[in-house]
Amino acid sequence: MSKTSHKFQEKMELTYEQYFHARYDGIVQMARELERVLGREKAFDIIRKDSEKLAVENVKRQMAKRKPFKRFEDFVAFLEESDRSPFWSHVLTLTYPEKTPKKLVYRVTECLWAKTFKELNATDLGYLMICHPDFAMAQACHPKIKLERTETLMQGDNYCDHTYYWGRMNNKKER
């Protein structure tokens, strides 16, 4: 006897773009209302903090399923493994132009989050919710991992330049 799943468990047919628009359109509308009611600074502070908290919690859930990173190479292998997953390979196009034992340069040339937030005229919110938490996520992976970034697609640049370091940084400004 075959067991059928509950209707809530059935799959629906959406493209990744359709899913992202459905997911983020309402969030953008709510954030704009918060901005209107609370003011931009207060609303953005709430959104930034909540996005960082959610990102760190997500990293902690992922890390609970694996051994802690003891070396930078473990972190690099984790990123490369994640990037090959069906989800990530459909929402980002990236390259690794530089890898050393203590530094990884990771360049994103296409990002469905940036495309979606541009189409929703909300790249300012997209940066707060999607890009800015990358810094907290790096620290959540391991306290020696530092992220430096000077360009993002979300902010109109031609690519995102993520540079991860094990234990040191060049003190460039976050972007």
Secondary structure, 3 states (H helix, E strand, C coil): CCCCCCHHHCCCCCCHHHHHHHHHHHHHHHHHHHHHHHCHHHHHHHHHHHHHHHHHHHHHHHHHCCCCCCCHHHHHHHHHHHHCCHHHHHHEEEEEEEEECCEEEEEEEEEHHHHHHHHCCCHHHHHHHHHCHHHHHHHHHCCCEEEEECCCCCCCCCCEEEEEEECCCCCCCCC
